[in-house]
């Protein structure tokens, strides 16, 4: 028997893996609200990353707390939602997902070369390609007990979204 579909999705992966694109496409197909984790960063974090300086765990703490609060608001309201978050370390995922029922982790996984190409093609993004090495160095792939849906990002974004919908048993919105 398939478990009940989640009501909140957390899209994780290194910068440039397609979290924002996938989140926006999923939101459109499902009719769910989408929040990009970048919108939760305090200005000092964005400034630091714009200068090419990786964030510390202390920098990330208020950011992770804000994402967790948004998830809790969605769950308390009985509402759906999608949020992207790099969530590179297990400790970060524990902070935002914890043991919350109805929340599912989706790991957008790609090869470093593909991600680097995508990052180089982006315009007007505060995360410089120079920080990609630190992203992969920090990445702790989800363990089996985290029940992450691992999604390869090499296919086109529409195919990635179709895979997620199918694997999680999510029905598209009639208005999409």
PyMOL commands that set and color helices and strands:
alter all, ss='L'
color gray80, all
select helices_A, chain A and resi 19-30+37-40+43-50+57-76+90-96+112-121+129-138+144-146+157-168
alter helices_A, ss='H'
color red, helices_A
select strands_A, chain A and resi 8-12+34-36+81-84+103-109+149-152
alter strands_A, ss='S'
color yellow, strands_A
deselect
rebuild
show_as cartoon
